[in-house]
Amino acid sequence: MNAAISNMEITANMLSKNLLPNASFELDFGDTVPTNWGDTQNELALQLHLDLNPDEIGITQVPQVPPRSEAMDDTIDGERAARVETEATPHETGESSSTPVGHLLSPMVSVVPCTPYTISVYARSDEASAKLEIGLWTHPVDFTQSPDSLSYTLPLSTEWQRFLFTCCTDELEDRAVVDFKVTADKAGAVVWFDAAQLEWGPQATKFETRRNIEAVVAGRPGARPRQGRRDSSLIHLNDGPLKLSLTTYNHAAEAVNEPITLEVQELVGGGVILAHTLVDPIAPGRNERKLSLDFPFIGEFRARLIAGDGEQISPEDYIFVNYPVFEETYQGVVYTKHSAVHEIPAERSVLPWTNDRNWYADTQATLIVTDDDEIHAQMSDGHTVMCTRDGGRTWDNLQVTKSVNTVLRDGTFLAVEPEEGRLRVSQSSDQGRTWQPLGQIESSEHPQVGGIEQLRDGSLIIPVGIISSETAAGPLTVHAFRSTDGGMTWSDGSPICPGGEPQILELQSGKLLAFCRNNPRVPPNDLQRPFRNEGPWRLWQRFQGARNLSSYTKRVTLAESDDGGQTWHGQRPATFLLEEMHGGGVQLPDGQVVFLYTHRGPTYRGGERAKVSCDEGKTWRDELYFMTATPSYPGYSGSCVLPPHLADGKPGMILTLVGERSERNWGSEGPATPEGFQYMPRVQAIRWRPVA
């Protein structure tokens, strides 16, 4: 049992006649993925997403054809029924089983341990070979095994029949999922279900819905950005009212005056930012209503519907994002405080560069202002370095023969190249035209190389994500390597934290702060990890329509060193949504640390974000800055602090270069052309400063 159940909760469970929400299937099951009936992303059903064969990614037990709610002329209750199709189920080899199967899983509900319950449902099928088994799972659902309780096999007919099954819950479990399993001699056989009920006690009673009024809120079709992406139903843009669709079902024969409150919370933090009460009478049957709400907020949110008695009546939360839209001529930066929208002025320009080799548009994370006031940025084509001498207002391009990792304060270019398990370091004193060998760093195969940071004492430090031992296949661990002789020799690596794509920043206090992309996979033996990060994980799973499991967090991890990078401590997350990665930072003259990172969850209108710390990255101010909101694919960024004479005469201005990749990949063979692409790779230069 997950937690002790009080006598009050036991009594409430027993008095609730039907424990199943949306039990006559009048509300849709979800948008990108099933989120009430058919939900496979709850604590009991998540195991279905595991790969059956680790060597064959993507073969899972998740149904290829999810169940859905459909309108019918003849139903037992209401206007709709649940439609389930049989399909060939995969084995570990990827081959299909001989008996096609379909499953209709209920939402996960609370039950009383060691207690009798009765399950009932109406079902029918036009397929003569169709059969039904009723099961109750209180341990993790696994279709290759039997549930905790399972009925006999029950033949179906073309007429609606009510099927009953009484069983007892496990004495240690307080959650359950009902499983209506159908089989047939052929794939594609359709079985219909209606009026499902789970009730306490050994006998079935007349069907009743859990509540007379049921409702669900979702994105409004036709009001969404259409980019050919599965995630579009979750995306709203802050260029007008928030457009939602409210579906209600009133099981009574007459209109009901029951207020419903639409409550919107921040996905991270949970603060309620909107409570909109709907007081119009709810007509009998299924009704759809369009909502257009003033919503001056940006970020990630969850919406739910609350009845007058305070109980949630929507079977699941609607998780969505509301993102800014920047016009091409926009000269500013949008930021939020507690999700409310504000703006600050900024100077924006697009670098005069075209990627002729690939779809990327990234710069190195560490930009350096040289002693001659030059700032250099290596472009993703590998052969172009953009150079500015006026703080990012205008740019020239240099052609280099090696990709530049960083530029030292004296203008020396450094390159770092993987070569047979080590990294070769080279230097150029003629802006990348010719190169001389400098030193080597012992690394591993497939390293993820960060930017070299030149410390105030002249020494160099570089973070590298490497395989941590000869026998390990992964994941990467970031190590710091240091050189005190200009890069000719390097120390052994000191481990920082798991991850890759790292950057190191030297702070005014002498402390080093490391930023590392951390992307741990869900371990098969601990499927509760996603639910420790539930809101962000559910958003990520839904916008990508995921069938398999990947990450449970995908964010930037910080670590710090007080001894020049020999040891690291204070490892902690710096971002909290999945698909937030590749972070870096700068420190302003007043000591504030500005942390910038890429946000791709979802990718459409994702982009670069930033936030500010007054205590070296231990805590963060409430403001969240939206540097870009690209309609294509967010790239990476690099930043530096401009001296006053390259800024506006005042200290504390930041130059940030932000990449925007093409909307999809292309090959690297031959020149890249815009044919068939709406967005070509580009890099924006943004001169800005955060609010005081």
N, C-alpha and C positions, 0 to 999 in steps of 0.2 A: 504494500500500500504506500502511495507517495506521501500522504499526510494523514494524520488522524482526522476522522470524520466525526463531527459533533452530532449529538442527538437531534438537534434542530435540522441539520443537513439531511440526516437519515429520514426524518419525518417529511421534509420537503420533497425528497426523492420519491417517497412512497405515495405522496398525495398528488404528484404530477403524473397524471394518468398516462400520457404518451411522452416519453423522454426524447423522441426523435424530432428534430426541427424539420420544417419543410417536408412533412411526412406524406402529403398528397402531391408533392412534386410540382406545385404551382409556380415556384420561383426557379429561375435558371440555376444551373449547377456551378456556374463560374464563367470566366471569360477566357483568359489565356490557358488556364488549367482548371480542372474541377476544384472547387474550394468549399463545397459542403458535401452533397452526395457525390461519391466518386473520388473524394479527397484522398490522395496517397501521400500527402506531405504533413501528416500529423504524427504525434509521438508513437502511435501504435503501427501505422502503415508505412513509415518511412523506409523500412527494410526492403520494400518492394523495389526501391530505386537502386539497390546495390547491383553491380555487374555480376551476372551469374558466372562469367568466365573472366578473370582478371586480364587475360591476354586478348580479350575481344570486347573492347569498350563499347557500351551502348546496348548490350543485350541484357535487359532487365525484365522484371515481372510486371511492370506498369503496363496496363492495357494500351494497345496501339489505338484502339477506338474507344474513347472514354464514353461513359453513359451520359445521356442528356435528357432534359425535360422537353416533351413535345405535346402540342395540342392534339386532342383526339375528340371524335364525336361521341364515343361511348366510354365513359370513365365511371369508376365507383364513387369518387369524390372529386368535386371540382371540375376543372376543364382540361387538365393535363395529366400525363402519366410519364413514368420513366422508361426510356428505351435502352435496352442492352443488347449488344450484338456478340455472338460467339466468334472467337478467333483462335487460330492455331497458336498455342503457347510455346515459347522457346525453351529449349534445353540449354545446358551449359555449352554444348557444342555449336549452338546457333541454329540447329535443326529444330523443326516444329514437332510438337507432340501429335499423337494420333487422334485425340479427342478434342475438338474445339470447345473452348470454355469462355464464359463471360462472368464478370463479377459486378455486382452493385454494392459498393461499400457505403455504409452510413457514415455521417459525421461521428467523430469520437464524442462519447457522452459519459457523464459521471454515473456510476452505479454503486450500490451498497455491496460490499464483499459478502460472500457466503450466503447469498440470498436468491430465492427463486424469482425468475422473470419469465414472461411469456412474450414471444415474438409472433406477430401475425402480419400477413401481407396478401394482397390480391395479385394474381398473376395469370397470364395467358400467353399463347403463342400459336401462330399458324403453322409452325414446324412440328410435324407429328412426333419427331424423335426428341423433342426438347424435354428436359427434366430439370428439377429444382432441388437444391439442398440449402437448408437454412443453417447458418453457423453464427456463433458468438465468439469473438476474439477478446481476450483480456491480456494475452501476451502478444508480442509483436507479430503482425500479420505476415505470413509466409505461405504463398499459394502452393508450394511444394510439400507442405505439411498440412495436417488437419487442425482446425480451430479447437479451442478449449471445449466447446460443445457443438455437436453436429447432428442434424436431423437425418432420418432416413431419406433415400432418394424418392422424390415425389414427381410423378408424371404430370405434364401440363397438357391442356387442351386448348381449343380455340375459344372457349368460353371462360369468362372470369370465374376463378375459384379462390376461396380464401384458404390459406394454408397456415397452420398453427404449429408452434414449437415451444415447449416449456423446458427450461434448463436452469441451472444454478451458477452463479458467478463464483470465481475463485475466492478463497478466503483471504487472500492477501492483496487483491487487486481492486482498484476503485475506478477504473476506466474501461470502456468497452467499445467495440465496433461491431455492428451487425453486418453479416456478409450473406447476400443472396447470390448463390453460385448457380449458374445454369450451364448445362451441357447439351450438345446436339451432335448429330452425325455429320454435320457440315459446318464450315465456317460461314459467317454471315447470317446465321439464323437469328431472328429478332424475337426477343421476349419483352413483354410489357408488364410493368409493375404499377400498382396504385395502393393507396391507403395502407402504408406501413406503420406498424405500431410496436413499441417496446414498452411494456408496462410491468409494474411490480405485481407479483402474485402468480399462482399456478393456473389461472384461467384467463382466456381472452374475453374482453368485453367489446361492446360496440365501438367502432373506430371513431376517434375524435382527434383533431389536430391539437398540437401543443398549446396554441393560442388561436383565438378566433381571427385575429389580424396578424398576418405575416408580411414582411416587407424586406426589400433588398435595394441597395443603392449601387450604381455602377457608372462608368463613363458613358456618355451619350454617343451612340453611333452617329457618324456624320459630323461630329464636333471634334474629332480627333485628328492629329497629324497623320497623314498617310505616307509612309516611307517604305512600305513593303516589309515592315518589321512586325514581329509578333508582340512587341512590347508597346505598340502604339495605343492600345486601349487604356494603359495606365498613365499616359502622358497628357498633361494639360499645359497650356502656355499662358503666361501672364500678360496677354495682350487683349484681354476682355474678361467677361464674367466667367466664373467656373460653371461649366455646363455638365450636369449630371442627369441620370435617368433614375427615377424612383418607381419601382414596381411594388404594388401592394396587392394582397389577396385577402378579401373579406369573405369568410366562410358563412357569415350570416346571410339571411334573405333580405335584409334591409340595410340601409346606410348606417354607419356607426360613427358617433362623434367621439373619437379617441385621438388625442393629440400625439403626434410623433415628433421627436426631436432628432434632427440630424446633428450629430456631434463629430467634430473634426479635431483630431489630436496630432501633435507632432510625433512622427514615427520614432525619433530618438528623443527621449526625455519625457514624452507622454503628456506634455502640457496641452490643455484644451484651448484652442484658439478660435473656435467658432461653435456656437450652439444655436441652430436655427429651428424653431418650432413650427410645424405644419399643423394648422387647426381646421382645415377644410374637412367636411364629412367624407368618410371613406366609403365609396359605393360598393355594393355587393360584387363578388367575383374578382377577376384579375383586372387591374387598371395600371396603366403606365403614364407617368407624368414627367414632363421635362422641367428641370430646375435650372435656373440661371441665377447664380449667387454672386454678390460682390465679395471678392476674395483677394484682398490685398496682401497676400502672403506668398512666399517662395520657399520651396524645399520639398521634403518628403513627408507624407501624411497618411493617416488611417482615418476612415470615416465609418461610423456605425449608427444604427437607428435605435433609439431608446423610447420605450413606451411610457405612458403616463405613470405607471407604477415603478418606474426606474429600471425595469428589466430590458436587456438587449433583445430586440425582436428580429434583427437581421441575422441569418444563419452564419454569416462570416463578415469580417471587416473588409471594406473596400480600401485597398492600399494603392496610393497613387502619388504622382509627383506633379508639381506646378513649377515650370521653369521659365526663366526670363527669355525675352527675345531682343536681340540687339540689331538695330538697323546698321547698314554698312557705314553710315556717316556718324554713328554714335561716338561721342567723346565723353566717356565717363566709365564708372564702375558701379555696378549694383551691389548693395550689401543688405543683409538682413540682421535684425536684432529681435530675437524671439519670433523669427519667421516673418515679421513685418518688414516691408520693403522700403529702402532708402537709397539714395544715390550720392556719389561724390564725383567731382570733375576729374578727368584724366585725359591724357593725350594718346591717341591711338593712330597707328599707321601700319601698313602692310609692307613687309620687306620686299624689295624688287628681286625676287628669286623664284625660279621655277624648278621643280624636281623633275629631272629628265630620266630618272632611273627606277623609282619605286613610288609607293603610295604614302610613304612616311613624311612627317613634317615635325621633327623633333630637334631640339638643341641640347647641348650638354647642360646639366643642372647648375654647374658653377660657372658664372660669368665673372670675369676679372677686369677691373679698371687698371690698365697698365700705368707705369710712371709717365708715359707720354699721353695719357688720357684716351687711349684706344680701348675699345671693347670688341672682342672677337667672338663669333658664334659659329660653331661647326654645323653645317646643314646635313640633312639626312641622305643627300645624294653621295656623300663620302668624299667629294672633291671640291666643294665650295665652302669657304669661310667668309661670312659676312662681317664687315668691319665698320664701326661708327667712331667718329671723332668728335661728335657733338652730343653725346649722351643719348643716342638712339633716335634722333630726329631724321637723319639721313644715313644712307648705308652704301658702301662699295663692296664689291665681291673680289675675293682672292681665290685663285685656283691652287690647290695643294695636292701633293702626291701621296700623302697619307692622311687618314682621318685624325683630326686633332682632338686629343683628350682634354687638354687645358692649356692655358697661356699663363706664364709666370708674370710677375709684376714688371720684370725687365723686358718683356716682349718675347721671350723664348717660347716657342711652341713645343709641346710634348705630345707624343703619340704612344699609345699602349696597344699592342697587338698580341692576341693569343697565338701560341706556337708550341704544339706538342707538350701540353701540360704545364706550360709556363707562359709568362707574359713578357714580351720584349718591349723595352722602353727606349724610345728614340727622341732626339731633340733636333730642332731646326732654328737657326739664327737668321734665316732669310725669309721668314713668313711662309714656311711650308714648301718652298721650292726644292730644297735639298735637305737630307736628313743624315744624322750621324748616330750610330749605336751608342746607347748610354748605359743600360744595365738590364737586369732581368729579375722577375719576381716568380718564385716557385708557387704555382697555382694548381689547377686541376683541369680536366677536360670540361669544355663548355662553361667557362666562367662568365659571370655577369659583372662587368667592370664599371665601377663608379668613377667619378671625376677626382683627379689629384687635387688636393687642397694644399696650398703653400701656407705654412704657418708663419706667425710673426717672427719667429727666430730663424726663418729661412728653410727649415726642414720641410720635407714633403710627406704626406700621408695619403694613402689611397685605400678605399674600401672595395672589396671584391667578394662577390657571392660565389662560393666554391663548394664542391662536394667535400664533406668534412673528413672522409677517410677513404682509403683505397678500396675497401669492400662495400662502401655505401653506394647506393644508386640514387640517393636523394633523401631528403630535400637539401637545398642549398643552405649553407650557413655563411653569413657575411663575416669576413675577417678583415682586420686593418693591418696594412703593411706600411712601415715607415722607413724613410731614408734621411740620413743626416749629411750626406755628401752630394746633394744635388741630383740624386737618382741613379748613381752608379752602383750602389749596393743597397739592399733592402732587408729589413728584419724579417724574421718568421712572422706568420700571420697570427694575430690575437683575435679570438672569436668575439663577435659582438652580439648577434642574435640570429634567429632563423630568417631567411629571406634573400632578396637580391635587389638589383637596381638601386644601389645605395649612394648616399652622399654624406660627407662629413663637413660640419661647420665649426670653425673655431670661434668661441665666444670671447667677449671682452674680459671675462673673469679668468681666462685660460682654459676653461673646461672645453671639451670637445662634445658635440652633439651629433649623433648619427641618425639618419633617416633611412629606413629600409623597407622595401615592399615585402610584405609578409602574406603568403597565399597558401595556408595549410589546407590540406584536403580533409574531408570528413573520414575519420577512421572507421572501418567496418565494425569494430568492436565497441564503439561508443557513439551511437546514433543520437544521443541526447545533446551532443555539442551544438548542433544548429539551434536548438531551442533555448540555449543560453544567450543567443544573439538573435532572438526570434523575429522581431520586426524587420530589421535589415535583411536577414536571410530570406524571409518570405517574399519581400519585395524583389530580391534578386532572382529567386526561383520563378516567380510569376512573370517577370518581364522577359525572361529568356525561355519560358515554357519548358523548363528542364525536365527530362525523363530520368537522367542519371544524377548522381551526386558528385559534386566537385568540392568547392570551398564552403566552409561555414563562416569564415571571416576572410576578407580580401582587402587589406588595408595597410597603412603605414605604421611601422613600429619605431619608436624612439629608443635610444640608449645613450648613456653619457659616460665620459671618461675624465678622471681628474689627474691622470698621470701620463698624458700625452699619447694615449691610445694603447697602452700596455694591457690594461684591464678595463672592463666595461660593466656597468651596473645600471639600475633604474630602468630596465626594459619595460615599456608600456605602450599601449596603443595611442596613436595620435589622431586617427580617423575611426569612424564607427559604422560606416555603411560599406557594403561590399562593392567592389569595383572602384575603390578609392586607393590610389597607388602612386608610385614614382614621386615621392615627396622630396622637397628640398627647402632650404631656408636661408634667410639673411638676417643680420642683426642691425638694427638702426642705431644711430649715435646715442639715442636716449636709453639704449639697453633692451628695447623691445625686440623679441624674435618674431619675425613674420614667416609663417610656414605656408608653402604653396604646394598643391598636389593636384593630380588628375582625377577627375570624377567621371565614371562611365556607367553609372547604374541608374537608369539606362543610358545608352550611348547617345541617342538622339537628344540634342540640346544639352548634353553633358558638356564638360569643359574643365577649365582650370578654376580652382577655388583657393581661398587663402583665409587664414585666421591668425590672430596675434596673441602672444604670450608676454606677460610682464615679469615672469619668474623663470626664464630660461626653459620654457616648454613643459613645466610641471602642470600648469593650469592654463586655460584659454579664455579670452574675453568672449562676450556673447556675440560679437559681430562676426558674420560669415560673409566673405567677399566672393562674388561671382565674376571672375575675370573674363570669361568667355562662356558662350552657350551655343556651341556649334551645331548646325544642322547636318554635319557630316560625321566625322569620327574624331574624338578628342586625341590630340597628341600630347607630348610632354613639354615642359617649360624649363627655362633657366632665368635666374635673376641676379642682380647686383644692386648695391646701394650707390647712388650717384653722389659724387662730391658736389657741394653747392654750386660751383662755377659751371658744372655740366647740367645742373638742374634749373631751378628758378631763383638761385641765390640763397636758398634756405636749405638747411640739412634735412635729411630724412626722406628724400624722394627715391623711389625704387624704379629701376628699369626691369621689366619682365618681358621676356620673349615667350610667346605661347604658340605651339604648333597645332594646326588643324589638318588632319590627314584627309585623304580622299575617302568617299563614303564606302569604298570597298577596295580590296586588294587587286593589284595587277602584277604581272610577271616583271622580272627585271631584265628581260631580253629585249634589246632595242629601246629606242626612245619612248618615253611615256607620252601619250597624247590625250587630250580631253574628250576624244570621241567616246560616246556612251557614258560619260561621267558628268554629273551635275556639278560636283565640287572637286577642284584640283587641290593638291597639297599647298598650304601656305603657312606663313609665320607672321603673327602680329607682334608689333612692339608697343608696349603700354608703359607710359610714364605716369606714375601714380604715387599716392601716399595714403596710408590708412588714416581713419579718423583719430583725432587726439584722444 
